[in-house]
Structure formats: structure tokens, C-alpha cells
Amino acid sequence: MRQLDENAQLLLVAGFAVGVGIVVLTIMLNNVIYASNIASESSIDTSRYEIANAVQITSESYQDAYIYAMETGTFNNTAFEEYLHSYAFMASGNFAISGITFNFENNTLHDPYFTQNGLDNGRDNWTVATNINSTDLFLLELPDVSKLGNSSEKLMITATNSSGLLWAIELYNSGGKINITVRDRTTILGTYTASSQVNITGDTKDFGSDSAAFHFSALTTGHDYSINVINGSKALGYCTFSGSMSSGEQFGFARHKVVDPRVTMSSSQIYIKRDLPVSLPGGRT
């Protein structure tokens, strides 16, 4: 009997030891998996942060370079390139501290389309700004009317609020001229033609040589509204919007040119190549 008791005790001790071993092994594996996940997530978060940082500072540097190059009133390409060269040198050094190789290329300026990113394949229908209380400056210029769509492919810019349409302007190419229709929700308020430029808030066209009643302020005053672009790829040209928001802050969006640099970032963990359309002088709302 004593031999049997001793055997039973040995089996009990062995079972207990196996159980403890399984628990310890499970805890260790969980800790390893948890640490691995934390390291992976940390790497992903860091990569995302670096990418977002690169996109923001590169966009702002292009915008600042363009403003710097336009200080004399005419575009100075040498000043533009020198500014970007200095930025590239400093940005590469800063990213190198984190073990990341950073580079960008293509400083070629293009006339923009009225799409969201300024490229011909950009989003056609988009919103320039929301919660606008008043607009002080609203300018459109189309230097190449041949790039403007016909009557079935109109560029349209609207002002809308929660109740619907407040105001709209439609532009299309008619015999090499810009055909303009101004309307509210139900009525055509006027039709005009222009050669290249429309000053909505100034009620003039072709750089002030002709007057026109665009009714924009009359139909938007007293409302909080959005300015929206429809069929942006159907027109090539420049635009400027500025004014006040319902919060009292200023808003502004200006696009006279567009550039599409390619940003490349690489390290032992990431390799990213991204095209980055930038509006110049820039839209900050």
C-alpha cells in the first residue's frame, strides 16, 4: 500500500509540474506576441507619421517657394528652384536622423484644371469651403477657352446651404468665347460672354472692361453656405476665393498653377513612392 501511495504522490507532483509549465509557457508566449504586436504597431504608426509629415511640409514648401518667386510680381523660376533646393537639402538631413532616405522630384509648373487637386484626372465635383459667412473675392480666369467644355459639359460653381441652391454660374465654350449663365434655384438671372476673366464679387468681366450683374452677394448675404465646383475637369484656369466663415475665421483658396512632385521615402522598414499634387500659391481654408 505504501508503494502505491508513493506512486500516486509522484504522479500528482508530476501533473502539477506539467500544469505549472503549461501556464508559464502560455504567459511567455502571450508576452512575446504582445511585444511583437506593440513593436509592429509602433513601426506602422511611425511610418504613417513620417509620411503625413513629409506630405504636409513638402506641400507647404512648394506653396512658399511659389510665393517667394512671385515677390516682384512676375514669376522668378531661379528663385523658385533655389528655394526648393534648400528645402530638399534640409528635409533630407532631418529625415536621415530617423533613418529615412527622403527625396522628391519634378518642379514643373502646369496650368491647373478646376478639379480638386488641379489635375485633369482629379475629382470633378468637390467643395472649396463650407460654413462661409461672406465672400470678399471670387475670381475666375480661363486663359485657354479651348479647354472649356461645350454646352453639355459645363463648368458649374454653386453656392448652397442646408436648404439647397442659393446661386450658380455655368460656363461653357461657345465659338471660342466663354458663355456665362447666372441663376438662382428657379430662375436664370442673366447671360453673358467673356474672353477670359470673370470677377464674380466685382460684377465685372475681362479684367474690369465690362460690367455684369452676377447677383452673388445679394443671394448669399445672411446665409451660411458652401462654395462647390461641378465638372471641374471640363475647364482649365485659375481661381481665387477669400472671405469670412461663420466662426469669424478667414478662409482663402487660390490656385494659379499646379505642380505634381513625386515623393520617395525609404528605410529598412518602409518604401513609399507617392505623387503629390500641390496647388499654387495654395489653398488654406
SVG drawing of the C-alpha trace seen along z (x, -y; Angstrom):
<svg xmlns="http://www.w3.org/2000/svg" viewBox="-38 -99 59 101">
<polyline fill="none" stroke="black" stroke-width="0.4" points="0.0,0.0 2.8,-2.4 4.4,-1.8 1.1,-2.7 0.7,-5.8 4.2,-7.0 3.5,-6.3 0.3,-8.3 2.1,-11.2 4.7,-11.2 2.0,-11.2 0.3,-14.1 3.5,-16.1 4.4,-15.4 0.9,-16.5 1.2,-19.7 4.6,-20.4 3.3,-19.9 0.4,-22.2 2.6,-24.9 4.9,-24.5 2.0,-25.0 0.8,-28.1 4.3,-29.6 4.8,-28.8 1.4,-30.3 2.3,-33.5 5.6,-33.7 4.1,-33.2 1.4,-35.9 4.1,-38.3 6.1,-37.7 3.1,-38.1 2.1,-41.3 5.6,-42.7 5.7,-41.8 2.3,-43.5 3.3,-46.6 6.6,-46.9 4.7,-46.3 2.1,-48.9 4.8,-51.4 6.5,-50.9 3.3,-51.4 2.4,-54.5 5.8,-55.9 5.7,-55.3 2.3,-56.9 3.5,-59.9 6.6,-60.3 4.5,-60.1 2.0,-62.6 4.8,-64.9 6.5,-64.7 3.3,-65.4 2.5,-68.4 5.9,-70.1 6.5,-69.4 3.2,-70.9 3.8,-74.0 7.3,-74.3 6.1,-74.4 3.5,-77.0 6.0,-79.1 8.5,-78.7 5.9,-80.0 5.0,-83.0 8.7,-83.8 9.3,-83.5 6.4,-85.9 7.6,-88.7 8.5,-91.0 5.1,-90.5 6.4,-88.1 7.4,-84.5 11.2,-84.1 12.0,-80.4 15.5,-80.7 14.2,-81.8 11.6,-79.0 14.2,-76.3 16.7,-77.7 14.1,-77.7 13.1,-74.1 16.8,-73.0 17.3,-74.5 14.2,-72.7 15.3,-69.4 18.7,-69.6 17.3,-70.4 14.4,-67.9 16.8,-65.1 19.0,-65.8 16.1,-65.9 14.6,-62.6 18.0,-61.0 18.1,-61.3 15.2,-58.9 16.9,-56.5 14.8,-57.5 16.0,-58.5 13.8,-61.3 13.7,-62.7 11.3,-64.4 11.5,-65.3 9.6,-67.3 9.3,-71.0 7.4,-71.6 4.5,-74.1 1.3,-73.5 -1.8,-75.5 -4.4,-73.8 -7.8,-72.4 -10.8,-73.2 -10.7,-69.7 -10.0,-69.2 -6.3,-68.5 -5.8,-70.7 -5.0,-67.8 -7.2,-66.7 -7.9,-63.4 -8.7,-64.8 -12.1,-64.8 -14.7,-66.6 -17.2,-67.6 -15.8,-69.0 -16.3,-71.7 -13.9,-74.6 -15.1,-75.7 -18.0,-75.3 -19.7,-77.5 -18.9,-80.7 -20.5,-83.8 -19.3,-86.2 -17.0,-86.2 -14.9,-89.2 -13.1,-87.9 -14.3,-85.4 -12.3,-85.4 -12.1,-83.0 -9.7,-83.2 -9.7,-80.8 -6.6,-81.5 -7.3,-78.7 -11.0,-78.7 -10.4,-75.7 -10.0,-73.6 -13.5,-74.6 -16.3,-72.1 -19.3,-72.7 -22.9,-73.3 -23.3,-69.6 -20.1,-69.7 -20.5,-72.9 -18.2,-74.0 -20.6,-75.0 -19.8,-76.7 -22.5,-76.9 -23.3,-78.4 -25.5,-76.1 -26.8,-75.9 -28.9,-73.3 -32.0,-74.3 -30.4,-73.8 -29.1,-76.0 -28.7,-79.8 -26.7,-80.8 -24.9,-79.2 -22.8,-80.2 -22.4,-78.0 -19.6,-78.4 -19.1,-76.7 -17.2,-77.2 -19.3,-78.8 -17.3,-79.7 -14.1,-80.4 -15.9,-82.7 -17.0,-81.9 -20.7,-81.6 -21.9,-82.5 -25.3,-81.8 -26.2,-83.0 -29.1,-81.5 -30.7,-81.0 -32.8,-78.0 -35.5,-78.6 -34.6,-81.4 -32.0,-82.4 -30.8,-85.9 -28.5,-86.8 -26.4,-85.5 -23.1,-87.0 -20.0,-86.2 -16.4,-86.8 -13.0,-86.4 -11.1,-85.0 -11.8,-86.5 -14.9,-86.7 -14.9,-88.8 -17.9,-87.5 -17.8,-89.7 -16.7,-92.7 -19.6,-92.3 -17.2,-92.7 -15.6,-90.5 -12.4,-90.6 -10.4,-92.4 -13.0,-95.1 -13.5,-96.2 -17.2,-95.1 -19.7,-95.2 -22.1,-92.3 -24.7,-91.6 -23.7,-88.3 -26.0,-88.7 -23.7,-86.7 -23.7,-88.9 -27.4,-89.6 -28.3,-85.9 -25.8,-84.7 -25.8,-87.6 -27.4,-86.4 -26.7,-82.7 -24.0,-80.3 -23.1,-78.5 -20.7,-76.3 -18.9,-77.0 -18.8,-74.0 -17.3,-73.1 -19.1,-70.7 -17.4,-69.2 -14.0,-70.6 -12.2,-68.6 -14.1,-70.4 -12.2,-73.7 -8.6,-74.8 -7.9,-78.0 -7.1,-80.0 -9.4,-80.7 -9.2,-82.8 -11.7,-82.7 -11.4,-84.5 -13.7,-85.8 -15.0,-85.0 -16.5,-81.9 -19.4,-81.8 -16.9,-81.2 -15.3,-84.6 -12.1,-83.0 -10.9,-83.9 -10.9,-81.4 -8.9,-81.5 -8.2,-79.4 -6.1,-80.4 -4.8,-78.2 -2.8,-79.8 -0.6,-76.9 -0.3,-73.2 2.8,-71.0 2.9,-67.3 6.2,-66.2 6.9,-62.6 8.0,-62.0 10.1,-58.9 10.8,-57.7 12.7,-54.5 14.2,-52.9 14.8,-49.3 11.1,-49.1 9.3,-51.1 9.5,-52.1 7.0,-54.7 6.6,-56.5 3.8,-59.0 2.7,-61.6 1.7,-64.8 -0.4,-67.4 0.1,-70.9 -2.0,-74.0 0.0,-77.2 0.0,-79.7 -2.1,-77.3 -5.4,-76.7 -5.7,-77.1 -9.2,-77.1"/>
</svg>
